[in-house]
Amino acid sequence: MDLGLAGKTAIVTGASRGIGKAIANKLADEGCNLVVCARGSDVLQAAAEEFRSKGVNVEAIAMDITDADAGTKLAAQAQGIFGGLDILVASAGGNRRGQFADTTDEDWDAILDLNLKSHLRTARAMIPGLRKSDSGSIVFISSIFGREAGGAGLSIYNTTKSALISAAKIMAIELGADGIRVNSVAPGSIRFPGGSWDKRCISDPDAMAEFVSKNIPLGRFGSAEEVADVVTFLSSERASWVSGACITVDGVQSKSLI
C-alpha cells in the first residue's frame, strides 16, 4: 500500500533508539524527509546515517527535548531546511518508579517535563507549520498504562501517559478545522535491543516467559517495528478520517474496553 508520504517532512523526537528510531526508519522507508532529535549525539548521528541510507534527507539535532525552546528549534529547522513540515511524532519518554508516598516533587517535575510538557510544547511550536500542510498529523507515543492502571510504583508514569492521551483528544477537536489530525498510540510491553524488557529477558528468561504467558495473549513481546507500522499509517492520508483516537499496540495485553 502506498501511504503517500514521499516528500513529506516529519519530525521525530527520541529517534536514536527503540520505538522512536523504528518510527523514523519506517517514515524514511516511505520517503519522508526527517528532522530527528535525541540527547546523545553519537548514537543519534549513527541512527541518522541509517535513515539516510534509505535515500531521504535527514537533519539530526542533539538536544534535550525538555528544554523550553526545543520545539521552536525543531520547527525552525524543518521550515528552514525542508520548507515546511507535515508530521510530528513525539516519542521521547522515561520513568521513575517508586511508591507514591516516597516520590518527591523533583521526581514528578522531571517525568512530567519529559513525558508530557515537552510533547505539548513541541506540538504547540509545530502548529503554525502544520496548518500550512495539506495533511498535518501529530502522533503522541503514550502507553497502555495511560489507558488503565499500571500497578504499584507507577503513579508518575501512569499520570503522564494518561494526560498525554487526554491532551491529544482535545487537541484533535480544536485543530480539526485546521486540517491537523492528532492521535496517540499506546504500546504494551515492547522488546528492543538494550531496552528494559530486553535486559530482563536476557537476565531472567524463565520469569519473562512466565510474564508473557500470564499477561500477553498473543504469546510474545511486541517489537518497536510493530509500533512504528501503526504510527506510520496514522501519519498518512490513509488515516485521513482518524483523529482523536488512541490505538493500542499490545498483543491484547491491556484490558480496557475503550
C-alpha positions in Angstrom: 0.0 0.0 0.0 1.4 3.4 -1.0 0.9 5.6 2.1 1.5 8.8 0.1 4.2 10.0 2.4 7.0 10.5 -0.1 8.4 14.1 0.1 6.7 14.9 3.4 8.7 16.3 6.3 8.5 14.5 9.6 9.9 15.4 13.0 10.6 12.5 15.3 11.7 13.1 18.9 13.6 10.4 20.8 14.7 9.0 17.5 18.1 7.5 18.4 16.9 4.1 19.8 13.9 1.9 20.4 10.4 2.9 19.3 11.5 6.4 18.2 14.2 5.0 15.9 11.9 2.4 14.5 9.3 5.1 13.7 11.9 7.3 11.9 13.1 4.2 9.9 9.6 3.4 8.8 8.9 7.0 7.8 12.2 7.1 5.9 11.1 3.8 4.1 8.0 5.7 2.9 10.1 8.6 1.6 9.8 11.2 4.4 12.5 13.7 4.9 13.3 13.8 8.6 14.3 16.1 11.4 15.3 13.8 14.3 16.5 14.6 17.8 17.7 12.9 20.9 20.1 13.7 23.8 23.1 11.6 22.8 24.9 13.0 19.8 26.9 9.9 18.8 24.1 7.5 18.9 21.8 9.9 17.1 24.2 10.6 14.3 24.6 6.8 13.8 20.9 6.4 13.6 20.7 9.4 11.1 23.1 7.6 8.8 20.9 4.6 8.9 17.9 6.8 7.9 19.9 8.5 5.1 20.7 5.1 3.6 17.1 4.9 2.6 17.6 7.8 0.2 15.9 10.6 2.2 17.3 13.8 3.6 17.9 13.9 7.4 18.7 16.7 9.8 19.8 15.3 13.2 19.9 17.6 16.2 21.3 16.6 19.6 19.1 18.3 22.2 17.2 17.8 25.4 13.6 17.8 24.4 12.7 19.2 27.8 14.4 22.5 27.1 11.8 25.2 26.8 12.8 26.2 23.3 13.4 22.7 21.9 10.2 22.7 19.9 10.8 26.1 18.4 14.2 25.0 17.3 12.9 21.8 15.7 10.2 23.7 13.9 12.6 26.3 12.6 15.0 23.6 11.3 12.2 21.8 9.4 11.0 25.1 7.9 14.5 26.3 7.1 15.8 23.1 5.6 12.8 21.5 4.0 10.5 24.5 3.6 7.7 23.2 5.8 6.5 20.3 8.0 3.8 17.8 7.8 4.2 15.3 10.7 5.2 15.3 14.3 5.8 12.1 16.2 6.6 12.8 19.9 8.3 9.6 21.1 10.7 10.7 23.8 9.9 9.4 27.3 11.0 7.8 30.5 10.0 6.7 34.0 10.9 6.9 37.7 9.4 4.0 39.6 8.5 4.3 43.3 5.8 4.1 45.8 3.7 7.3 45.7 4.5 8.1 49.3 8.2 8.1 48.5 8.1 10.2 45.4 9.4 13.7 45.5 8.5 16.9 43.7 11.7 16.6 41.8 10.6 13.1 40.6 7.3 14.4 39.4 8.7 17.5 37.8 11.3 15.5 35.8 8.9 13.0 34.4 6.0 15.5 33.8 8.6 17.5 31.8 9.8 14.6 29.8 6.6 12.6 29.2 4.1 15.4 28.9 5.1 19.0 28.9 7.9 18.6 26.4 5.5 17.0 23.9 2.9 19.7 24.4 5.4 22.5 24.0 6.8 20.8 20.9 3.3 20.3 19.4 2.4 23.9 20.1 5.5 25.1 18.3 4.6 23.0 15.3 1.0 24.1 14.8 1.7 27.2 12.6 3.7 25.0 10.2 1.3 22.1 10.3 -1.6 24.5 9.4 0.2 25.1 6.1 0.4 21.4 5.3 -2.3 19.7 3.3 -2.1 16.7 5.7 -0.9 17.8 9.1 -0.5 15.0 11.7 0.6 14.8 15.3 1.1 11.4 17.0 2.0 11.1 20.7 3.5 7.9 22.0 1.7 7.0 25.2 1.3 3.6 26.8 -1.4 1.1 27.7 -0.7 2.3 31.2 -2.1 5.7 30.1 -5.4 3.9 29.5 -5.6 1.7 32.6 -3.8 1.1 35.9 -0.2 0.1 35.6 0.2 -1.1 39.2 2.1 -0.1 42.2 5.2 2.1 41.7 3.8 3.7 38.5 1.9 6.7 39.8 4.1 9.2 37.9 4.2 7.2 34.7 0.5 6.5 34.7 -0.4 10.1 35.3 1.8 11.5 32.5 0.7 8.9 29.9 -3.0 9.4 30.8 -2.6 13.1 30.4 -1.0 12.8 27.0 -3.9 10.8 25.7 -6.4 13.3 27.1 -4.5 16.3 25.7 -4.4 14.6 22.2 -8.1 14.2 22.2 -8.8 17.8 23.0 -6.2 19.0 20.5 -7.8 16.9 17.8 -11.1 18.6 18.5 -9.6 22.1 18.4 -7.3 21.5 15.4 -9.6 19.6 13.2 -10.8 22.7 11.4 -7.1 23.4 10.5 -6.8 20.1 8.8 -4.5 18.8 11.6 -5.1 15.3 12.9 -4.0 14.4 16.4 -3.7 10.8 17.7 -1.9 8.8 20.3 -0.5 5.3 20.3 -0.4 3.1 23.4 2.2 0.4 23.2 2.2 -2.6 25.5 5.4 -4.4 26.5 7.8 -3.9 23.7 11.2 -5.6 23.4 14.1 -4.0 21.5 17.9 -4.3 21.9 19.1 -2.5 25.0 15.6 -1.8 26.3 14.3 -2.7 29.8 12.3 -5.8 28.6 15.3 -7.0 26.6 17.6 -6.7 29.6 15.1 -8.6 31.7 14.7 -11.3 29.1 18.4 -11.8 29.0 18.9 -11.8 32.8 15.8 -13.9 33.7 14.3 -15.7 30.7 12.2 -18.1 32.7 10.5 -15.2 34.6 9.9 -13.3 31.4 8.4 -16.4 29.7 6.0 -16.7 32.7 5.2 -13.0 32.4 4.3 -13.4 28.7 2.2 -16.5 29.4 0.2 -14.7 32.1 -0.2 -11.2 30.5 0.1 -11.3 26.7 -2.5 -13.5 24.9 -0.6 -13.3 21.6 2.2 -15.1 23.3 5.2 -12.8 22.9 6.6 -9.3 23.4 5.9 -6.7 20.7 8.6 -5.1 18.6 9.4 -1.5 18.0 8.7 -2.0 14.3 5.1 -3.1 15.0 4.5 0.1 16.9 6.2 2.1 14.1 3.9 0.5 11.4 0.8 1.8 13.2 2.4 5.3 13.8 3.3 5.5 10.1 -0.2 4.6 9.0 -1.7 7.2 11.4 0.7 9.8 9.9 -0.5 9.2 6.4 -3.6 10.2 4.4 -4.7 6.6 4.5 -5.8 7.5 8.1 -7.5 10.7 7.0 -10.6 10.0 9.0 -8.8 9.0 12.1 -8.2 11.8 14.7 -8.6 11.9 18.5 -8.0 8.2 18.7 -5.8 6.2 21.0 -4.6 3.0 19.3 -3.2 0.1 21.4 -0.4 -2.0 20.0 -0.1 -4.6 22.8 -0.9 -8.1 21.7 -4.1 -7.9 23.8 -2.1 -7.2 26.9 -4.4 -4.3 28.1 -7.9 -4.9 29.4 -9.6 -1.6 28.8 -12.8 -1.7 26.7 -12.3 1.8 25.4 
